[in-house]
Amino acid sequence: MAEKIQLSPSDATRLLEPGPLGLITSRFRSAENVMTAAWMMPISLDPPLIAVAIHPSRLTHEYVSKSEFFAVNIPTAELLAAAHRCGLESGRQGDKFARSRLTAVDAVALDLPLVGECVAHVECGVVGRTAFGDHDLFVGEPLAVVALDEAFNERWLVETDAGRVLHHLRADYYAGLGRAYRATLETDE
Ligand SMILES: Cc1cc2nc3c(=O)[nH]c(=O)nc-3n(C[C@H](O)[C@H](O)[C@H](O)COP(=O)(O)O)c2cc1C
């Protein structure tokens, strides 16, 4: 049976390596929120660090700034409609977990909701924040990292439905990778 396995903080960099779409969950006091984010990346291996660009107008920006915690949850195509909705509506309009039929589950290390239906989760403490242009870049230190064994084993298992994470192309177009290639180096002999 498929199981969610706890990984090391450095696996957060591998989870974000191919640029998957994320659902950023946050909490401030008793209020919880979930927001779609495409602008995310690993930025350091030692220590492991990731970054996400969040516009100051987002409710998520307010919650992450005030709590100094957030989680990245990674959806597959099964959650396409919910992920799209969480990127169009603000938590100011109502409870996005309920409106998108997503299940809020307790995080492992932090007082945060995770999206239960997602195949991987990275819980982060904010260790830096810098404004670049119109977005602020929040730097997160991974404190707990979890992934479904059917979806991720040292790399995303993109050949399977469970491991085919979403990538944003533009507007309402998304994509999923379907094939992995393994590189070899030709020798001179
Ligand atoms: C596919 C997609 C990707 C998005 N990526 C980001 C992002 O990386 N950063 C950001 O600030 N907003 C991004 N957005 C916009 C926010 O998700 C959107 O403004 C959302 O309503 C904010 O929710 P909130 O106010 O509840 O935090 C994205 C939207 C979509 C549809």
The ligand as an SDF file (V2000), in Angstrom:
LIG
                    3D

 31 33  0  0  0  0  0  0  0  0999 V2000
   -0.8200   28.5280  -11.8270 C   0  0  0  0  0  0  0  0  0  0  0  0
   -0.6760   29.6970  -10.8860 C   0  0  0  0  0  0  0  0  0  0  0  0
    0.5520   29.9910  -10.3150 C   0  0  0  0  0  0  0  0  0  0  0  0
    0.6920   31.0680   -9.4290 C   0  0  0  0  0  0  0  0  0  0  0  0
    1.9240   31.3370   -8.8950 N   0  0  0  0  0  0  0  0  0  0  0  0
    2.0540   32.3550   -8.0060 C   0  0  0  0  0  0  0  0  0  0  0  0
    3.3160   32.6120   -7.3930 C   0  0  0  0  0  0  0  0  0  0  0  0
    4.3070   31.9200   -7.6090 O   0  0  0  0  0  0  0  0  0  0  0  0
    3.3890   33.6770   -6.5300 N   0  0  0  0  0  0  0  0  0  0  0  0
    2.3110   34.4720   -6.2420 C   0  0  0  0  0  0  0  0  0  0  0  0
    2.4380   35.4250   -5.4490 O   0  0  0  0  0  0  0  0  0  0  0  0
    1.1030   34.2330   -6.8110 N   0  0  0  0  0  0  0  0  0  0  0  0
    0.9460   33.1880   -7.6670 C   0  0  0  0  0  0  0  0  0  0  0  0
   -0.2690   32.9350   -8.2270 N   0  0  0  0  0  0  0  0  0  0  0  0
   -1.4190   33.7710   -7.8650 C   0  0  0  0  0  0  0  0  0  0  0  0
   -2.0200   33.4110   -6.4960 C   0  0  0  0  0  0  0  0  0  0  0  0
   -2.1500   32.0030   -6.3390 O   0  0  0  0  0  0  0  0  0  0  0  0
   -3.4090   34.0710   -6.3760 C   0  0  0  0  0  0  0  0  0  0  0  0
   -3.2720   35.4730   -6.4180 O   0  0  0  0  0  0  0  0  0  0  0  0
   -4.1830   33.6450   -5.1590 C   0  0  0  0  0  0  0  0  0  0  0  0
   -5.5270   34.0600   -5.3170 O   0  0  0  0  0  0  0  0  0  0  0  0
   -3.6360   34.2230   -3.8520 C   0  0  0  0  0  0  0  0  0  0  0  0
   -4.3610   33.6530   -2.8090 O   0  0  0  0  0  0  0  0  0  0  0  0
   -4.4110   34.2430   -1.3290 P   0  0  0  0  0  0  0  0  0  0  0  0
   -4.8080   35.6930   -1.4030 O   0  0  0  0  0  0  0  0  0  0  0  0
   -5.4490   33.3860   -0.6580 O   0  0  0  0  0  0  0  0  0  0  0  0
   -3.0480   34.0470   -0.7250 O   0  0  0  0  0  0  0  0  0  0  0  0
   -0.4260   31.8630   -9.1120 C   0  0  0  0  0  0  0  0  0  0  0  0
   -1.6760   31.5700   -9.6970 C   0  0  0  0  0  0  0  0  0  0  0  0
   -1.8020   30.4920  -10.5680 C   0  0  0  0  0  0  0  0  0  0  0  0
   -3.1430   30.1730  -11.1790 C   0  0  0  0  0  0  0  0  0  0  0  0
  1  2  1  0
  2  3  1  0
  2 30  2  0
  3  4  2  0
  4  5  1  0
  4 28  1  0
  5  6  2  0
  6  7  1  0
  6 13  1  0
  7  8  2  0
  7  9  1  0
  9 10  1  0
 10 11  2  0
 10 12  1  0
 12 13  2  0
 13 14  1  0
 14 15  1  0
 14 28  1  0
 15 16  1  0
 16 17  1  0
 16 18  1  0
 18 19  1  0
 18 20  1  0
 20 21  1  0
 20 22  1  0
 22 23  1  0
 23 24  1  0
 24 25  2  0
 24 26  1  0
 24 27  1  0
 28 29  2  0
 29 30  1  0
 30 31  1  0
M  END
$$$$
